[in-house]
């Protein structure tokens, strides 16, 4: 099992991003564009850590409990998408993305989940800084920086301003590799705490 914890996007937002994908794919170099149903914001990537060591069933149960405990302490919040870019930050581009912003609540959620997951499964924390985003495409062969500039211009112009939604849960996904690309299946969903203003 290859697992990761992520924020799902609502269908209306996936539809909007899929339309932007169609617009840019026609005028940019070849890339493997992410299917609308696979769009998400990854919070913690686990890989095969659950099944690699020990009893997979008990490790999965402990993982689910750890995610539940974190989510019970984090209030729902608004996530906004906007500002396209690419990885790596220098040289030819391999991944095209749309940025995500959720303020301090998003950062707290991600840090808390990573800490809880790593402690539960005996993993080392990710050394790279957390950069919340929705992956839009993987460029193969890698794109020149000039193509990235065109991608950014088209996507940002199409959105005009950040678009957002209320995040009230996170999802544990299983990733299955297929010849056509990764397929994501929902394992469990975990509700965030009720927003403070809802209890006032």
PyMOL commands that set and color helices and strands:
alter all, ss='L'
color gray80, all
select helices_A, chain A and resi 11-25+36-38+49-52+56-71+103-121+145-159+196-199
alter helices_A, ss='H'
color red, helices_A
select strands_A, chain A and resi 2-8+32-33+40-47+77-87+93-101+133-143+163-167+169-178+181-191
alter strands_A, ss='S'
color yellow, strands_A
deselect
rebuild
show_as cartoon
